[in-house]
Amino acid sequence: MRWTCSLRGFFAVPLILFASMAHGAEDTIKVGILHSLSGTMANSESALKDTVLMMIADQNKKGGLLGKKLEPVVADPASDWDAFTDKARELIANEKVAVVFGCWTSTSRKAVIPVFERLNGLLFYPVQHEGEESSRNVFYTGAAPSQQAIPAVRYLMSKEGGGIRRWVLLGTESDYPRMTNRILGAYLAAEGVNAEDVTTIYAPLGHSDWREIVEKIKVLGSQGKKTAVISTISGDANGHLYNELAAQQVEARKIPVMGLSVTARELRGVDVSRLVGHMAARSYFQSVTTPENDAFVKMWTDFNEQRDNITNDPMEATFIGFRMWAQAVTQAGTSDANAVRQAMYGQRIKAPSGFEVVMNTNHHLSKPAMIGKLNPDGRFDVVWRSINPIKASVWSRYIPESAKLTADWTFPWVCGGCAEPTFKEW
């Protein structure tokens, strides 16, 4: 066994050196950006494209990486999941990018993972997600359910959060809402909540007519039990949903809505005067007061010449991922995917949230959980935060078949989800 491992290590060295020499022959390091700039997700994803461009410009001002300038290569899949697959292949195979920052929905992420795994590309994914996945070729910088959905429900159950006893799990018909709601349903059952006190409702992605659904939510909230909505609605459907909540006067003190995929950016253009007090669960809000956040917000407003002063959680997660990737490239001395992957483990930065976040060997971050309440200015004020960063639980302990699985890409596990180590001592 030891002889076999030695041979594997021996043959790996020339390959890495060859890849490093190939990268060294280039004048620039190409950075792929894979975000929807049109379609239903454009409102959310366009800012992430600009965040990556901001980070590239900032890094180039510092001299680039390894003595080379960074060159952005932007692809627009236009909110089309099949197009995500095609664009990812073009970025890695044709453009020869060293890394890709991209995707928002879990459906788009799942569509591109086979391409990244087959072509050995690196994807940094910056959005909250349902967990139940760890790919060797993806670093997940958004929150897992243990860092967002579970703390959100636990907060609402508490006296401080209103002592909620009835739940409406509202989502779009896609991967993230369905699995997140499955995990939340199992968690609520474990907490003694009866099945009849949990209602799950799904609407199409981009849904615009929320009248009947909001009417149903109001009926559920009028039946004598304290009721809350957990929303996993994504994209521009959020604006339509919150407009309908305002139109039907769904007040936060009566039926609070906790958004897991909404930020101040999705609520631009919404009359928030009747929505004050509704909540969101995130790892970052622009309202946090830290020197790191002051610098982040200034960096953003300076980059877009004061045209946009809104920062949000996925933008911060993009910032974190880019900084960690740049550190890993510097540490590895190459932008080669295999070397950078190894250098990513243990990367840490002081994030705009004010917390030191670290990349773990399960390819997920340890990061904080926060609850924000909507204020009259359309921003979220932090009303609760975890004391320390929370290490992501990739596989939910509330799902029986998942509870036994481990994600760890270091020896002896070397897997994204296995019940026992891949490698064993003889």
C-alpha positions in Angstrom: 0.0 0.0 0.0 2.8 2.4 0.9 4.6 1.6 -2.4 1.4 2.3 -4.4 0.9 5.7 -2.7 4.6 6.5 -3.4 4.1 5.8 -7.1 1.0 7.9 -7.3 2.9 10.8 -5.7 5.9 10.3 -8.0 3.8 10.4 -11.2 1.7 13.4 -9.9 4.7 15.7 -9.7 5.6 15.9 -13.4 1.9 16.6 -14.2 1.6 19.5 -11.8 5.0 20.9 -13.0 3.8 20.6 -16.6 0.6 22.4 -15.8 2.5 25.1 -14.0 4.8 25.6 -17.0 1.8 25.8 -19.3 0.3 28.5 -17.1 3.6 30.2 -16.8 3.8 30.6 -20.6 0.7 32.8 -20.6 0.8 36.5 -20.1 -2.5 36.6 -18.1 -4.5 34.4 -15.8 -8.0 34.1 -17.1 -10.9 34.3 -14.6 -14.3 33.0 -15.7 -17.5 34.7 -14.6 -20.7 32.6 -15.1 -23.7 34.6 -14.0 -27.1 35.4 -15.6 -27.2 38.9 -17.0 -30.6 38.5 -18.5 -33.7 36.5 -17.6 -35.4 36.0 -14.3 -32.2 35.8 -12.3 -30.5 38.8 -13.8 -31.5 41.2 -11.0 -29.7 39.0 -8.4 -26.8 37.7 -10.5 -25.6 40.9 -12.3 -24.3 42.3 -9.1 -22.2 39.2 -8.6 -20.6 39.6 -12.0 -19.7 43.1 -11.1 -18.3 42.0 -7.8 -15.9 39.7 -9.5 -14.9 42.4 -11.9 -14.3 44.7 -8.9 -12.1 42.1 -7.3 -10.1 41.5 -10.5 -9.6 45.2 -10.9 -8.4 45.5 -7.3 -6.0 42.6 -7.6 -4.6 44.0 -10.9 -3.9 47.3 -9.1 -1.8 45.3 -6.7 0.2 43.7 -9.5 -2.1 40.8 -10.3 -1.0 37.3 -9.2 2.3 35.6 -9.8 3.4 38.6 -11.8 0.5 38.3 -14.2 -2.6 40.4 -14.8 -6.0 38.8 -14.3 -8.2 38.7 -17.4 -12.0 38.4 -16.9 -14.0 36.2 -19.3 -17.7 36.9 -18.9 -20.4 34.4 -20.0 -24.2 35.0 -19.8 -26.3 31.9 -19.5 -29.4 34.1 -19.4 -31.2 32.1 -16.6 -31.2 29.0 -18.8 -29.9 25.9 -17.0 -28.9 24.2 -20.2 -27.0 27.3 -21.3 -25.1 27.2 -17.9 -23.7 23.8 -19.0 -22.6 25.0 -22.4 -21.1 28.2 -21.1 -19.2 26.3 -18.4 -17.7 24.0 -21.0 -16.7 27.0 -23.2 -15.0 28.8 -20.3 -12.9 25.7 -19.2 -12.2 23.9 -22.5 -12.0 26.8 -25.0 -11.1 29.9 -22.9 -8.8 27.9 -20.6 -9.8 29.9 -17.5 -8.0 29.0 -14.3 -11.2 29.4 -12.1 -14.8 30.3 -12.5 -17.0 32.4 -10.1 -20.6 31.8 -10.8 -24.1 30.4 -10.6 -26.9 31.4 -8.2 -29.6 28.7 -8.2 -28.8 25.1 -7.2 -30.3 23.9 -10.4 -27.6 25.9 -12.4 -24.9 24.7 -10.1 -25.9 21.0 -10.4 -26.1 21.5 -14.2 -22.4 22.6 -14.4 -20.8 20.3 -11.8 -20.4 17.3 -14.3 -18.5 19.7 -16.6 -16.2 20.9 -13.9 -15.5 17.4 -12.7 -14.9 16.0 -16.1 -12.6 18.9 -17.2 -11.1 19.4 -13.7 -12.1 23.1 -13.4 -12.7 25.0 -10.2 -16.0 26.7 -9.4 -16.6 29.1 -6.5 -20.3 29.1 -5.7 -21.4 32.1 -3.6 -25.0 31.5 -2.7 -26.9 29.9 0.2 -27.8 26.3 -0.8 -29.5 23.1 0.4 -26.3 21.2 1.2 -26.4 17.4 0.6 -23.5 17.9 -1.8 -19.7 18.3 -1.8 -17.9 18.3 -5.1 -14.1 18.0 -5.4 -14.3 20.8 -8.0 -16.5 23.3 -6.2 -15.8 25.6 -3.2 -19.1 26.6 -1.6 -18.9 30.1 0.0 -22.6 30.5 0.6 -24.4 29.2 3.7 -25.6 25.6 4.2 -28.9 24.9 6.0 -27.0 24.5 9.3 -25.8 28.1 9.0 -29.0 29.7 7.8 -32.3 27.8 7.6 -32.0 25.9 10.9 -30.9 29.0 12.9 -33.7 31.0 11.2 -36.4 28.5 12.4 -34.8 28.2 15.8 -34.9 32.0 16.2 -38.6 32.2 15.2 -39.4 29.4 17.7 -37.8 31.3 20.5 -39.5 33.9 22.7 -37.4 36.6 21.1 -38.5 35.5 17.7 -42.2 35.3 18.5 -42.7 31.7 19.7 -43.9 30.5 16.2 -45.9 27.2 16.2 -47.3 27.0 12.7 -45.1 27.1 9.5 -45.6 27.9 5.9 -42.6 26.7 3.8 -42.8 28.8 0.6 -40.5 28.1 -2.3 -40.0 28.0 -6.0 -40.1 24.7 -7.9 -36.4 24.0 -7.9 -33.7 22.0 -6.1 -32.8 24.4 -3.3 -36.3 25.1 -2.0 -37.3 21.4 -2.2 -34.4 20.0 -0.3 -34.2 22.9 2.2 -37.9 22.3 3.0 -37.3 18.6 3.4 -34.6 19.3 5.9 -36.7 21.9 7.7 -39.7 19.5 7.8 -37.5 16.9 9.4 -36.1 19.4 11.8 -39.5 20.7 12.8 -40.7 17.1 13.4 -37.7 16.5 15.6 -38.7 19.6 17.6 -42.2 18.1 18.2 -44.1 20.2 15.5 -47.1 18.3 14.2 -47.3 17.6 10.5 -50.6 19.5 10.2 -48.8 22.6 11.4 -46.4 22.6 8.4 -47.7 23.7 5.0 -45.5 23.6 1.9 -46.3 25.7 -1.1 -44.3 25.9 -4.4 -44.6 28.3 -7.3 -42.8 28.4 -10.6 -39.5 30.3 -10.9 -40.3 33.9 -11.9 -43.9 33.6 -10.6 -45.6 37.0 -10.6 -49.2 36.5 -9.4 -49.1 35.8 -5.7 -52.6 36.9 -4.8 -54.1 33.4 -4.1 -51.0 32.1 -2.3 -50.8 35.2 0.0 -54.6 34.8 0.6 -54.0 31.2 1.7 -51.1 32.3 4.0 -53.4 34.8 5.6 -56.1 32.1 6.3 -53.5 29.9 7.9 -52.3 32.7 10.0 -55.8 33.5 11.3 -56.5 30.1 12.8 -55.2 30.8 16.3 -51.6 29.6 16.1 -48.6 31.9 15.7 -47.6 31.5 12.1 -44.5 32.3 10.1 -43.4 32.0 6.5 -40.0 30.6 5.5 -39.4 31.8 2.0 -36.9 30.2 -0.4 -38.2 32.2 -3.4 -35.4 33.3 -5.7 -34.9 36.0 -8.3 -37.3 38.6 -9.5 -40.3 36.7 -8.1 -39.3 38.2 -4.7 -40.4 41.6 -5.8 -43.8 40.4 -6.9 -44.2 38.4 -3.7 -43.4 41.3 -1.4 -45.6 43.7 -3.4 -48.5 41.3 -2.8 -47.6 40.9 0.9 -47.8 44.7 1.1 -51.0 44.9 -0.9 -52.7 42.4 1.4 -51.3 44.0 4.5 -49.5 41.0 5.8 -47.9 42.6 8.9 -44.7 41.2 10.4 -46.1 41.3 13.9 -48.9 39.0 12.8 -47.3 36.7 10.2 -43.6 37.3 9.9 -41.9 36.3 6.6 -38.3 35.0 6.9 -36.6 35.2 3.6 -33.7 32.9 2.9 -33.0 34.1 -0.6 -33.9 37.8 -0.5 -31.7 40.8 0.0 -32.2 44.6 -0.2 -31.3 44.3 -3.9 -34.3 42.1 -4.7 -36.6 44.6 -2.8 -35.6 47.6 -4.8 -38.7 49.1 -6.3 -41.0 47.5 -3.6 -42.9 49.8 -1.3 -41.5 48.6 2.0 -43.5 50.9 4.2 -46.0 48.1 5.0 -43.2 45.4 5.2 -41.2 46.8 8.0 -40.2 44.0 10.5 -40.2 41.1 8.0 -37.0 39.2 8.3 -34.1 37.6 6.4 -31.5 35.0 7.5 -28.0 35.6 6.2 -24.3 35.4 7.1 -23.9 39.1 6.3 -26.0 42.3 6.1 -24.8 45.7 4.9 -25.8 47.2 8.3 -23.1 45.4 10.2 -20.6 47.8 11.7 -17.0 46.7 11.2 -13.9 48.3 9.6 -13.9 45.4 7.1 -17.4 46.2 6.1 -16.8 49.9 5.8 -13.9 49.1 3.4 -16.0 46.6 1.4 -18.9 49.0 0.9 -16.5 51.8 0.0 -14.8 49.5 -2.5 -18.1 48.7 -4.1 -19.4 52.2 -4.3 -16.1 53.5 -5.6 -16.0 50.8 -8.3 -19.4 51.7 -9.7 -18.8 55.4 -9.2 -21.5 55.8 -6.6 -24.3 54.6 -8.9 -25.0 51.6 -6.5 -24.4 51.5 -2.8 -26.1 48.2 -2.0 -24.0 45.2 -0.8 -25.5 41.9 0.1 -24.7 38.4 1.4 -23.9 36.7 -2.0 -21.6 39.7 -2.9 -19.8 39.2 0.4 -19.5 35.5 -0.3 -18.0 36.3 -3.7 -15.6 38.6 -2.1 -14.5 35.9 0.4 -14.1 33.3 -2.4 -12.0 35.5 -4.6 -9.7 36.6 -1.7 -9.2 33.0 -0.7 -8.6 31.9 -4.3 -6.0 34.6 -4.7 -4.3 33.6 -1.4 -4.3 30.0 -2.5 -2.7 30.8 -5.9 0.0 32.8 -4.2 0.6 30.0 -1.7 0.7 27.3 -4.4 2.9 29.4 -6.7 0.6 28.4 -9.6 -3.0 28.8 -10.8 -3.2 25.0 -11.6 -6.5 23.6 -10.3 -4.9 20.6 -8.4 -2.4 22.8 -6.6 -4.9 25.5 -5.8 -7.4 23.0 -4.4 -4.9 21.7 -1.9 -3.9 25.2 -0.9 -7.5 26.2 -0.3 -7.9 24.1 2.8 -7.5 26.3 5.9 -7.6 29.6 4.0 -9.0 32.3 6.2 -9.8 36.0 6.0 -11.5 38.6 8.2 -14.7 39.0 6.3 -16.9 42.1 6.0 -19.3 40.4 8.5 -16.6 41.0 11.1 -16.0 37.3 11.6 -12.9 35.3 10.6 -14.1 32.7 8.1 -12.2 29.6 7.2 -12.4 27.1 4.3 -12.8 23.5 5.6 -11.8 20.2 3.9 -15.5 19.6 3.2 -15.2 22.5 0.7 -17.6 24.7 2.8 -16.9 27.6 5.0 -17.2 28.1 8.7 -19.2 31.4 8.8 -21.7 33.2 11.0 -25.5 33.1 11.1 -27.5 36.4 11.3 -31.1 37.5 11.4 -32.0 40.9 10.0 -35.3 42.9 10.2 -36.4 45.1 7.3 -36.4 48.8 8.1 -38.2 51.7 6.4 -35.2 52.3 4.2 -35.5 48.9 2.6 -32.3 47.5 4.4 -32.0 44.9 7.1 -31.0 45.7 10.6 -29.2 42.8 12.5 -31.2 41.7 15.5 -29.4 38.4 16.2 -26.1 36.8 15.3 -24.3 33.6 16.3 -21.5 34.1 18.8 -19.0 32.3 16.6 -18.8 31.1 13.0 -20.7 27.9 12.4 -19.0 25.0 10.5 -21.2 23.9 7.7 -22.9 20.5 8.1 -22.8 19.4 4.5 -25.0 16.4 5.1 -28.0 17.0 7.3 -28.3 15.1 10.5 -32.1 15.4 10.2 -32.2 13.2 7.1 -31.6 9.6 8.1 -29.7 8.6 5.0 -27.6 11.7 5.1 -26.8 11.7 8.8 -24.3 8.8 8.3 -22.3 10.5 5.5 -19.1 12.5 5.8 -17.7 15.1 3.3 -13.9 15.4 3.6 -11.5 15.7 0.7 -8.4 14.9 2.6 -6.9 11.4 3.4 -8.2 9.0 4.4 -11.8 10.1 3.5 -11.2 11.7 0.1 -14.9 12.0 -0.7 -17.8 14.3 -0.9 -20.2 11.9 0.8 -19.2 8.5 2.2 -20.1 6.5 5.3 -16.5 5.3 5.8 -13.0 6.4 4.6 -12.2 5.7 1.0 -8.7 4.6 2.0 -8.0 2.1 4.8 -4.9 0.8 6.4 -4.2 -2.8 5.5 
